[in-house]
Amino acid sequence: LAGMEKVRWAHPYQDERTVQGLLALLYELKTWLAEITGTHEASLLPAAGAHGELLGCLIIRAYHKHRGELAERKEMIIPDSAHGTNPASAAMAGFKVITIPSGPDGCVDLEALKAVASRRTAGLMLTNPNTLGIFESRIEEVAEVIHDVGGLLYYDGANLNAILGVCRPGDMGFDVVHVNIHKTFGTPHGGGGPGSGPIGVSEELEPFLPVPRVAYDGRRYYLDWDKPLAVAKIRAFLGNIAVLVRAYAYILALGPEGLREVAEVSVLNANYLLRKLAKLDGLELPYDPERPRKHEFVVSLKPLQRSTGVRALDVAKRLLDHGLHAPTIYFPPIVEEAFMVEPTEAFGVEDLDRFAEAMRSILEEARREPEKILGAPYSTAARRVDEVRASHPKTMALSWRMLRAREEEP
């Protein structure tokens, strides 16, 4: 669908009358996203997840400014397990970031939250399930704490694929929800793009969504610019159209039952793999180890590091020799030697068993020949990079001209 000539050759400056089909698609997609997330209205403009975060923070800012409270509401509360873009987006929007700790169960420490929530609170940014793969079961209490002081609740949608069709952020009390279209709805992901990060908002925040908005008057689709409270324009034209078209096709193909199956299989895969890895020596599961995870889990390789000197980085490099893509490491920072695994719904049991067997082999090898793991990878086109040297200004080449000039130096 995204490769059709009519889609690829559509130009953003075309007259609205000549792209009615495309506008209808975008209108229907934003309606679906609002329904999936439990929000009132959605914007498809943000070009990435972090871009959607920034827009969400700007909308929270605009809301408090409209109410005459911005001078006082300068604080954005963020858990210590949050994605790094959360505090970055909040800071870019002009807020002071207040970090709160996770409790022993890996969820928001409710007492710590109550201690910092005040008239200065603009909002709370939260992922659910969180980056540990744990569902924030007391989310309604969290929402009540924030709303009682006049703040707003922002949902980081990076982990939305774990709850698709099962529950909705809007029903949990979230006022702003961003969606990683390029992750949750099957469009290209990784390598820097392309991406798309639509956001949905509650009815109270709808006036602040950016323009233009795709609207329908019963006869035709058109771009609505008449929104006096809209935040500043967040992106040129109508969003990353090719990615949005792919997401539309993905949702249309799966339907409500298929989207729910995505969540169920991703959770099943993660817990199946977790239980296999939990039997291995050299790793441990922090934060309530008996509690099931959702679509991802984070184990700590600290026991392996203590006994052999082999770190999470080394294990990740060795996985490349087994033909497997290394998972995220050292995130979230609240887990020492963090090793995050997110199988997703795309893999079958054979793939999961292969990963588990590779991990078993590597952990045994680390105890037997740690120096071999420390030198991995061996079978890749490029060996391990000297990260200190690679990040040094004298090493970096920002263009081929810079590299050529350096090579020609006597």
N, C-alpha and C positions, 0 to 999 in steps of 0.2 A: 504493500500500500504506500509506504513512504517513498518507494522508488518509482512510482508512477510519474510519467512526464508532466501531468497537470499539477502534481505536487512539487516536483523538483524545479519546475520553471515558473512557479508562481512568484510574483514580485511584490514586496511589501508596499510599493507605491501604486499598485493597481487600484482601480476604482472598486469600491466595495461590491458593486453590482456584478463584477466579473469573477469574484471569489466567494460566492454565496455558499458553495459546497464546503470549502475549507473553513469558513466562519461557522457554519453549522456544526462541523466536526469539533471545532474548538469549544463552541458553546456547550455541546453535549458532554465533552470531556470534563469541562470544569464543573458541570452539574453532577457527573458521576463522582468526581473527586470530593465534592462537598458531601455527597451522600455517604461515601465510603468512610470519610473522616468524621462525620457527624457535625459538620459546620454549616453555616448559613450560605456563604458565598465564597468563591475561590478566584484566585488570580493565577494565570499561567505564565506570567512575565519573567520571574526570576530564572537565571540561567544555570543555577547550580544549587545544591543544598545550602551551602554557606551563604549564598546570595539570598535565598529564601529566609534564612535566619536573620540576616541584616534587615530585610524588608519587615519581618515580624517585629524586630526591635524598634524600627522606625515607626511602625504603626502603634506600638505601645507608647512610644514617646509622643506621637501626635494625639493619641487619645487623652493622655494626661495633660498635655498642653491645652487642648480644647476645653478641658474641665478647669483650667486655671491652677493645676496642681504640679506642673512640671518643675517649678522652682524647688519644691520640697521632695518630690519623688525622683531621687537620683540613684537609687540602688537597685541592682539586678542580682537576685540570689541564684547561685548555681552550685549544684552538688560537686564534690571532689571527684566523682567518677564521670563527669560530663565529657563530651567531645571537646577538643581544644578550640574548635571554631565557636563554641557557645560564648566563652568569655571574650573572645576576639570580636565577635559580632556586637555584643553588648557594649564593649568599650568603644567601638567605632560609632555606635549610636549615641555616645555621650554619657553612658551610665558607669557608675562605680560598681565593680564586681565584688560581691560578698560570697565567699566560698563556705559551704557547710559540709560537715563530714558525713560519711556513710556510717550506718549502725552496724552491729555485728552480723546482721542478716544481709548486708550488702545494699540495703535500701536507705532512703533518706532518713536521717535521724530526726524524728518528729520534734523532739524536745529542743534540739539545736535550731531547727527551723523556727519554732515558736519564739526562741530567744532573739532572733535577728529580724523577724517580720515586724514591720512598724509602718508608720505614716510615711517613712522615707522609701518604702518598698514600691518600686515600679512594677516588678513582676518576678516570676520564678521560671527559669528555663530547665526543662526536665525531659529526659528520654524514658519511654516506658514501652517494653521492657528496657532496663538500663543497660549500660555497656558491659555489665557482668553477665548479661543474659537473664537477669532476675526481674520478674514482674513486680512493680511497686503496688503491692496489694492494698496499701493504705492510701491510695491516690485520692480518694474522696475526702479524707481527712486533710491531706496536703492541700487540696484545692480550697477547702474551707478556711484553712489558716490564712492563705494568701488573699482570698476574696474578702475575708472579714476585715482586713486592714486596707482594702481598696485597691489591691494589686491585681495583676492579670497573670494568667498561667499560659506559658508557651510550651508547645510540644515539639521536640526535636524528632522528626519522622524517620530518622535513619533506620530504626528498627521496626517500622510499621509492618513489614512483611511477616512478623511473628504473630500478629493479631488480626490480619485481614479477615473480614467476614465473621469474626468472633466477637469483637467489641470495638468501640469507636472512641477516639480521643475526646471528641466533643461531648460524648456522654459521660466521660470521666470528670469533666469540668474545665477542660482546656479551652482557652479563648482564641488562641492562634495555633495553627498546625501547619508545619511545612512537610512536604512530601518529596523524598528523593525519587523522582520519576525514573531516573536512570538506574535505580537499584531495585525498587519495589515492583516496577511494572515492565521488566524485561527489556529495557532499552540499553544501548551501549553504556558500559560502565568500566572505569579504569583508564589508566594512561592519560589522565588529564581531561577526559571528555569524549564525546560531547555530553553535556548534562542538562538537567532541567530541575528546578526546585519550586514548583507551585506551592502556594500557601492557601489555607482556608481559614476563615475567621467567623466569629459569632456575629449575630445580627447587629449587636451594638457597635461592632468594629467595622462593619461593611462600608460605611461612608469614607473610611480612610484608605481603602484599597487603591492602588495606583491606576492611572489611566494609560492607554485607552482600555475600555472593557468591551468585550464582545456581548452585544445585547440583541434581543429579538422582540419585535413589536407585534407579532402575530402574522406579519406578512413577509418581512425580510429581516436579515441579520445585518447589523451595523456596528460601528465603533462609537461607543458613548464616551465623549470627552467632558461632559457636563457634570463633573463631580467636584464641587468647590472645596471639600475637605480632604481630597485625595493627597497622599504624601507625594513628594517629588517623584518625577518619572524615574523608574528604577532600571529601565532597559529600553533600547531602541525597538521599535516595531512591536510584534505580538508574541515574542518568546522564541524559544528554539523549536521551530515548527517541525523539523524532521523527527526529533526525539518525541515530541508530543503526539505526532501521528502514529509512531510506533507504539506508544503507550496506549493510545486509543484502540489500536488493533489488538493489543494484548488483552486488555480488559474485555473487549467485545468477544474475543475468542474464548476466554475462560468463563465469563459470566460470574454471577454471585457464588455459585457452588464451587467453581474452579478456583476462585480467589481464596475461598475458605480452605480448600484443599492445599493450596500453596502454603498457608500458615501451618496447617496441621502436619504436613510432611516436613517442613523446615524444622519444626519443633521436635518431631519424632527423630529425624536424622541427627540433630544435635545431641539429644539425650542418649540415643543409641551409641554414638561415637564417644560421648563423655564416659559412659559406663565401661566401655572397653579400655579407654585410656586410664581410667581411675585405678585399674588393676595393676598398672605398671609402676615399678620402682623408679624414683627420681622426680616425681611430680606430685603435686597436691592441689586440691580444689579449695581455695579460700572462700570465706563467707558462706556459712550454712551449707556444708558439703552434701547434706542429705536432701536438700531442696532441689526439685527438678528445675532445669533451666528452660529458656524458651528457644529461640532460633540460634543462639550462640552461647559459648561458654569461655571462661578464662581460667586456665590452670597456671600454677606457678612452678617454674623449674628451679626454684631456689634450692630444694633438696639436692638436685643433681649438681648444681653449681658448688654447693658446700662440699660435696664428697669427691668431685672429680675436677672441678675448675671449668667445666663445660657450661656455657651460658645459653640462654634462649636464642641469642643471635647465632651461635654456633650450630645449634640444632636446626634452626631455620635454614642455614646455608647447606647443611648436610641433606636436608629434604630435597634440595634441588638435584642432588645426585640420584635420587630415587624417582626423578621425573615428576615431582609434585610441587605445586606452587606453595611457597612458604606462607604461613598465615601472618597476621598482624602480631608484632612483638612489642613489648614494653608499653603496652596500652591496655587498659587504663593505668595511670601511674600509681594508683593505690595498691597495685599488686606487684610485688617484687618478681623480677624475671618473668613478667607476664607473657603468656602465650595464648593468643585469642584464636579460637577456631569457630568458623561459621560455615557449616557444610551447605546451607541453603537447600531448597527443594529440588535442585537440579541433579543431585547425585543419587545413585542407587546403592544398595547395600554392598555390592561388590567394590564400589569406589571407597566406601567408608571402611570396609575391611582392609583394603589395600593401604589406606592411610594409617590405620591402627597398626598394621604389621610393620610398616616403615618406621613408625615411632618406636615400636618395641625393639626393632633391630638397631636403631640409632642409640637408644638409651643403653642397651647392652654393650654396644660398641664403645660408648663413652666411658663405661666402667673398665672395659678391657684395654682399649687403645685411645685414651682421651686426646693424645696429640694428633691423631688422624682426624678427629672431628674438628679440632681447632684449625686445621688447614683447609677444610671444605669451603667451597665445592671444587670437585676435580673434573667433572664431566661437562661443565658448561663452557660456552664459547669464551667467556671472560671469567677469570678466576676472582678470588675475593679482592675487593677494592680496599686500599689503605684509606680509611674514611677520614683520618686526620689530614693526610696529604691531599685527598680529593677535595676537601672543603677549603684548602688554603688558597688565598687570592692568586698566588703565583702559579698555581696548578690549573685553576679554572680557565676555560676558554669559552667565552660567550658567543663566539662566532667562528666560522672557518677562517676568516681573515686573521683573527687574533691567533689562532692555532698555527697558521702558515707563517706569520711573522715571528712567532716564537721558535718554530722549527728552523727558520733561516738565520736566527741569531748565531754569531760566531761562538 
